[in-house]
Amino acid sequence: QKRKRKIRKKIRRRKEMRKQTTAKKAAKNKTTAATTATTTAPAATPMDVDPPATSTSEEKKEDKKEDKKEKGDEEAVVSTQSTGAIRGLLHVAVSDVNDDVRRAAVISIGFLLFNSPEQCPNVVSLLSESYNSHVRYGAALALGISCAGSGMKEALNILEPMINDPVNYVRQGALLASAMVLVQQNDHMCPKLKTFKELFTKTMSDKHEDVMVKFGAILAQGIINAGGRNCTISMRTQYGHTNVPSVVGLLVFTHTWFWFPLSHFLCLAFQPTYLIGLNKDLKMPVMKFKSCAKPSMYAYPPLLEPPKEKEKEKGSTAILSTTAKKAAKNKTTAATTATTTAPAATPMDVDPPATSTTEEKKEDKKEDKKEKGDEEAVVSTQSTGVSTAILSTTAKKAAKNKTTAATTATTTAPAATPMDVDPPATS
């Protein structure tokens, strides 16, 4: 940056010097023209204009070099971390009218900073909170591209709230970017890996989730388990140079926005992290490697387990207030009937009728009238208490008939012959 500032100061000074020299030459030409005009009588025609100041070949070469330097500062080259290019992309991301251009400008910041991923969260943090959803989507993908495979906490802290964004494609971009950041990570390296994996599976199985977000969760699950968890995303070769095919693959992958089959181009950015050794017979020899790190440092994350079926517990049946009232009422009526009713005689256990006098006949008529009244009360009320009263009256009548029969048997002295039977009482 200091060098660029010095170069710019030199350019400004040279431009000022040129302006001064041209002004001096113009003034000199004017003075020479004025002197010639005073010596020569004929007036100058309207076409008498001062000739332009000619520049030397050295000045032309310097101008060309300065123009090339200015253009080089403004060019956006992958992994150059050019501040001038980043400044230009940020200006486009904020001021352009087209949403697609703004989104592409923010994504391009990730390509510029993949050699220094720790700078990307600081550059993109404000853009992740922009009012424009396209800019937020581009900020998420820029973090995923620059911080791929790093497991950086700062990037995950920016992406985590974006997963709950109200716009569906912003949530999709946050899921994709978080999977790209968490490639080749385990629980020991990144404690947040477990929560993000659970989030991916939950989003895929949620019936009420948007289809676009589900698509992003499915891709994220595939990215995080790429190559059987033996691949990572990198735009550098093993010697540290820029890998052009992987850069092209990631660039085309970002155009999944327009056509989703372009997501397969992400495979160009995958690089294997496993080691394969063969001997001269193309057979795998037995090899041993000594590692001083803990086994948990390079352990594979646990495999996904199918969801366990929970036993359905039978819920308690709902009891209505009306049924509870009826049950309480039945209990009270049963208790009252149990206290009032004694073991009553059956209707067939009745002594034979005895001869009654006229007074007894009158009493029988009164009792019959009472029984009829009781039966009418039973029909009108339809209650159990009345029926118990009828049984009690019949029991009393039967007992009274027994007592009258006993008294008549003691008063009549002559023994009755077998044929001597009392005439039936007329009713």
C-alpha positions in Angstrom: 0.0 0.0 0.0 2.9 2.4 0.8 4.4 1.7 -2.6 1.1 2.3 -4.4 0.7 5.6 -2.5 4.2 6.7 -3.6 3.5 5.7 -7.2 0.3 7.7 -7.1 2.1 10.8 -5.7 4.7 10.6 -8.5 1.9 10.3 -11.1 0.2 13.4 -9.7 3.5 15.4 -9.6 4.3 14.5 -13.2 0.8 15.5 -14.4 1.2 18.8 -12.6 4.6 19.3 -14.2 3.2 18.6 -17.6 0.4 21.1 -17.1 2.9 23.7 -16.0 5.2 23.1 -19.0 2.2 23.2 -21.5 1.0 26.4 -19.9 4.5 27.9 -20.2 4.8 26.9 -23.8 1.4 28.3 -24.6 2.3 31.6 -22.9 5.6 31.7 -24.9 3.8 31.0 -28.1 1.4 33.8 -27.4 4.2 36.3 -26.7 6.0 35.2 -29.9 2.7 35.6 -31.8 2.1 39.0 -30.4 5.6 40.2 -31.4 5.2 38.9 -34.9 1.8 40.6 -35.1 3.3 44.0 -34.1 6.0 43.6 -36.8 3.8 42.3 -39.5 1.0 44.6 -40.7 -1.7 42.1 -42.0 -4.2 41.0 -39.3 -4.4 37.4 -38.3 -7.2 35.3 -39.8 -9.6 33.4 -37.6 -7.6 30.2 -38.4 -4.5 31.5 -36.7 -4.4 29.1 -33.7 -1.4 28.3 -31.6 0.1 24.9 -32.5 -0.2 22.2 -29.8 2.7 21.6 -27.6 4.7 18.6 -28.8 5.8 16.0 -26.2 9.0 14.1 -26.4 9.3 10.3 -26.8 10.4 9.9 -23.2 7.3 11.5 -21.9 5.1 9.3 -24.0 6.8 6.2 -22.7 6.4 7.3 -19.1 2.7 8.0 -19.7 2.2 4.4 -21.1 4.0 2.9 -18.1 1.8 4.9 -15.6 -1.4 3.9 -17.5 -0.3 0.2 -17.2 0.4 0.6 -13.5 -3.0 2.2 -12.9 -4.7 -0.6 -14.8 -2.8 -3.2 -12.9 -4.0 -1.8 -9.6 -7.6 -2.0 -10.8 -7.5 -5.5 -12.2 -9.1 -8.2 -10.1 -6.8 -11.2 -10.2 -7.6 -14.3 -8.2 -5.7 -14.6 -4.9 -3.9 -11.2 -5.4 -5.6 -9.5 -2.4 -5.6 -6.3 -4.4 -7.0 -3.5 -2.3 -7.9 -1.5 -5.4 -9.8 -4.4 -6.8 -11.6 -5.0 -3.5 -12.5 -1.3 -3.3 -13.9 -1.4 -6.8 -16.0 -4.6 -6.1 -17.4 -3.1 -2.9 -18.4 0.1 -4.8 -20.2 -2.0 -7.3 -21.8 -4.2 -4.6 -23.3 -1.1 -3.0 -24.1 1.3 -5.9 -25.1 -0.9 -8.9 -28.7 -1.0 -10.0 -28.8 -4.7 -11.1 -29.1 -7.2 -8.3 -27.3 -9.9 -10.2 -24.2 -7.6 -10.7 -24.2 -6.8 -7.0 -24.4 -10.4 -6.0 -21.5 -11.4 -8.4 -19.4 -8.5 -7.1 -19.6 -9.7 -3.5 -18.9 -13.3 -4.5 -15.8 -12.2 -6.4 -14.4 -10.9 -3.1 -14.1 -14.6 -2.0 -12.0 -15.4 -5.0 -9.6 -12.5 -4.3 -9.1 -13.4 -0.6 -8.8 -17.2 -0.6 -5.1 -17.0 0.1 -5.8 -14.9 3.2 -9.2 -16.2 4.5 -8.8 -14.4 7.8 -9.4 -11.1 6.1 -12.7 -12.1 4.4 -15.0 -12.0 7.5 -13.9 -8.4 8.2 -14.6 -7.3 4.7 -18.0 -9.1 4.3 -19.4 -8.7 7.8 -21.3 -5.5 7.0 -22.5 -6.9 3.7 -24.0 -9.9 5.4 -26.4 -7.5 7.2 -27.4 -5.6 4.0 -31.0 -4.8 3.3 -30.6 -6.4 -0.2 -31.1 -10.1 0.0 -28.9 -10.7 -3.1 -26.0 -9.0 -1.4 -26.5 -11.2 1.7 -26.5 -14.3 -0.5 -23.2 -13.2 -2.2 -21.6 -12.5 1.2 -22.4 -16.1 2.4 -20.9 -17.6 -0.7 -17.8 -15.4 -0.5 -17.2 -16.7 3.0 -17.6 -20.3 1.9 -15.2 -19.8 -1.1 -12.4 -18.0 0.8 -12.7 -20.0 4.1 -13.3 -23.4 2.5 -12.0 -26.2 4.7 -10.7 -23.9 7.4 -13.4 -24.3 10.0 -12.9 -20.6 10.9 -15.0 -19.5 13.9 -15.4 -15.9 12.6 -17.0 -17.2 9.4 -19.3 -19.5 11.2 -20.4 -16.8 13.5 -21.5 -14.7 10.5 -23.2 -17.6 8.7 -25.1 -19.0 11.8 -27.6 -16.1 12.0 -28.1 -16.1 8.2 -29.5 -19.7 8.4 -32.6 -18.1 10.0 -32.9 -15.4 7.3 -36.5 -14.7 6.2 -35.5 -15.1 2.5 -35.3 -18.7 1.3 -32.3 -18.4 -1.1 -30.3 -16.6 1.6 -30.8 -19.6 3.9 -29.8 -21.8 1.0 -26.5 -19.9 0.5 -25.8 -19.9 4.2 -26.2 -23.7 4.3 -23.9 -24.2 1.3 -21.2 -21.9 2.7 -21.3 -23.4 6.2 -20.7 -26.9 4.6 -17.8 -25.6 2.5 -16.2 -24.1 5.7 -16.7 -27.3 7.7 -15.1 -29.7 5.1 -12.5 -32.0 6.6 -13.4 -31.0 10.1 -14.3 -33.1 13.1 -15.7 -32.5 16.6 -12.2 -32.0 18.1 -11.2 -29.4 15.6 -14.6 -27.6 15.4 -17.1 -28.1 18.2 -19.9 -26.5 16.1 -19.8 -29.3 13.5 -22.3 -31.4 15.4 -24.9 -28.7 15.5 -24.6 -27.9 11.8 -24.9 -31.5 10.8 -28.0 -31.9 12.9 -29.3 -28.7 11.3 -28.8 -30.2 7.8 -30.7 -33.4 8.6 -33.5 -31.5 10.3 -33.9 -29.2 7.3 -34.0 -32.1 4.9 -36.7 -34.0 6.8 -38.8 -30.9 7.6 -42.1 -31.1 5.7 -42.9 -27.4 6.2 -39.5 -26.1 4.9 -39.2 -24.4 1.5 -38.0 -26.6 -1.4 -35.1 -24.2 -2.2 -33.8 -24.5 1.4 -34.1 -28.3 1.3 -32.1 -28.4 -1.9 -29.3 -26.3 -0.2 -29.4 -28.7 2.8 -29.0 -31.8 0.6 -26.1 -30.2 -1.3 -24.5 -29.2 2.1 -24.8 -32.7 3.3 -23.0 -34.0 0.2 -20.3 -31.3 0.4 -19.5 -32.0 4.1 -19.1 -35.7 3.3 -17.3 -35.3 0.0 -15.2 -38.3 -1.1 -16.1 -40.3 1.9 -14.8 -37.5 4.1 -11.5 -37.8 2.3 -11.7 -34.7 0.1 -11.4 -31.0 0.7 -12.1 -27.8 -1.3 -9.0 -25.9 -2.3 -8.0 -23.6 -5.2 -4.3 -24.2 -4.6 -2.0 -27.0 -5.7 0.2 -29.0 -3.4 3.0 -26.6 -4.3 1.0 -23.5 -3.4 0.2 -22.3 -6.9 -3.3 -21.3 -8.1 -5.2 -24.3 -9.4 -7.1 -23.0 -12.5 -9.5 -25.9 -12.9 -10.7 -25.7 -9.3 -11.1 -21.9 -9.7 -13.2 -22.4 -12.8 -15.2 -25.2 -11.0 -16.1 -22.9 -8.1 -16.9 -20.0 -10.4 -19.4 -22.2 -12.5 -20.8 -23.6 -9.2 -21.8 -20.1 -8.2 -24.0 -20.0 -11.3 -26.2 -22.7 -9.8 -28.4 -19.7 -9.1 -29.5 -19.7 -12.8 -29.4 -23.5 -13.5 -29.1 -26.1 -10.8 -27.2 -28.8 -12.8 -24.2 -26.6 -12.7 -23.7 -27.6 -9.1 -21.8 -30.7 -10.4 -18.9 -28.4 -11.4 -17.9 -28.2 -7.7 -16.3 -31.6 -8.1 -13.4 -29.8 -10.0 -12.5 -28.0 -6.8 -12.3 -31.2 -4.7 -8.8 -32.4 -3.8 -8.1 -35.7 -2.2 -6.6 -35.7 1.3 -5.8 -39.5 1.5 -2.5 -41.2 0.6 -2.3 -44.2 -1.8 0.9 -46.1 -2.1 1.7 -48.8 -4.7 4.7 -50.9 -5.4 6.1 -52.0 -8.8 3.4 -54.7 -9.1 0.7 -52.1 -8.6 -0.2 -53.6 -5.2 -0.7 -51.8 -2.0 2.2 -52.5 0.4 1.8 -52.7 4.2 2.8 -49.3 5.5 2.9 -47.8 8.9 3.0 -44.2 9.9 3.9 -42.7 13.3 1.6 -39.9 14.5 2.3 -38.0 17.7 -1.2 -36.4 17.7 -4.2 -37.7 19.6 -6.5 -40.2 17.8 -9.4 -37.7 18.2 -7.4 -35.1 16.2 -7.9 -37.0 12.9 -10.9 -39.2 13.9 -13.8 -39.5 11.5 -17.1 -37.9 12.6 -19.7 -40.5 13.7 -22.0 -42.0 11.1 -25.6 -40.9 10.8 -28.0 -43.1 12.8 -31.6 -43.8 11.7 -34.2 -42.1 13.9 -35.4 -44.3 16.8 -39.1 -45.0 16.8 -40.7 -43.8 20.0 -43.4 -45.9 21.7 -46.7 -44.2 21.5 -48.2 -43.6 25.0 -51.9 -44.0 25.4 -53.3 -40.7 26.4 -55.8 -40.3 29.2 -59.4 -40.3 27.9 -61.2 -37.0 28.2 -64.0 -36.9 30.7 -66.7 -34.4 30.1 -68.3 -32.4 32.9 -71.8 -33.8 32.1 -70.6 -37.4 32.4 -68.9 -36.7 35.7 -72.1 -35.1 37.0 -74.2 -38.1 35.9 -71.8 -40.5 37.6 -72.0 -38.6 40.8 -75.8 -38.5 40.6 -76.0 -42.2 40.1 -73.7 -42.9 43.0 -76.0 -40.8 45.3 -79.2 -42.4 44.1 -77.6 -45.9 44.6 -76.6 -45.0 48.1 -80.1 -43.7 49.0 -81.8 -46.8 47.6 -79.4 -49.1 49.5 -80.4 -47.5 52.8 -84.2 -47.4 52.2 -84.8 -50.7 50.6 -84.9 -53.9 52.8 -85.0 -57.4 51.4 -88.6 -57.4 50.1 -90.7 -60.6 49.6 -91.3 -61.9 46.1 -94.8 -61.3 44.7 -95.7 -65.1 44.8 -95.1 -65.5 48.6 -98.6 -64.6 49.6 -101.0 -66.4 52.0 -104.4 -67.5 50.7 -107.1 -64.9 51.2 -109.3 -65.0 54.2 -112.9 -63.9 54.7 -113.1 -60.3 55.5 -115.8 -58.2 57.0 -117.3 -55.1 55.5 -114.9 -52.9 57.4 -111.9 -54.8 56.0 -113.4 -54.4 52.5 -113.6 -50.6 52.9 -110.0 -50.6 54.1 -109.0 -52.7 51.1 -110.7 -50.2 48.7 -108.8 -47.3 50.3 -105.5 -49.2 50.0 -106.3 -50.0 46.3 -106.9 -46.3 45.7 -103.5 -45.5 47.4 -101.8 -48.1 45.2 -103.3 -46.6 42.0 -102.1 -43.1 43.1 -98.6 -44.5 43.7 -98.6 -46.1 40.3 -99.6 -42.8 38.6 -96.7 -41.1 40.5 -94.3 -43.8 39.1 -95.5 -43.1 35.5 -95.1 -39.3 35.8 -91.8 -39.2 37.6 -90.1 -42.4 36.4 -87.8 -42.5 39.4 -86.4 -45.4 41.3 -87.5 -44.1 44.7 -91.2 -44.5 43.9 -90.8 -48.2 42.8 -89.2 -48.9 46.2 -92.2 -47.3 47.9 -94.6 -49.6 46.0 -92.7 -52.7 47.1 -92.8 -51.6 50.7 -96.6 -51.1 50.5 -97.2 -54.6 49.0 -95.0 -56.1 51.8 -97.2 -54.3 54.4 -100.4 -55.6 52.8 -99.1 -59.1 52.8 -98.3 -58.9 56.5 -101.7 -57.4 57.3 -103.4 -60.3 55.4 -101.4 -62.8 57.5 -102.6 -61.1 60.8 -106.2 -61.1 59.7 -106.1 -64.7 58.7 -104.6 -65.6 62.1 -107.4 -63.7 64.0 -110.2 -65.4 61.9 -108.7 -68.8 62.5 -108.9 -68.3 66.3 -112.5 -67.0 66.4 -114.1 -69.8 64.4 -114.5 -72.9 66.7 -116.1 -75.6 64.5 -113.5 -77.4 62.5 -113.9 -77.1 58.9 -114.8 -80.2 56.8 -112.8 -80.9 53.7 -115.7 -79.6 51.7 -116.3 -76.6 54.0 -114.6 -73.8 52.0 -115.2 -70.1 52.5 -117.0 -68.5 49.6 -114.8 -66.1 47.6 -115.0 -62.5 48.7 -116.8 -60.3 46.2 -114.9 -57.3 45.2 
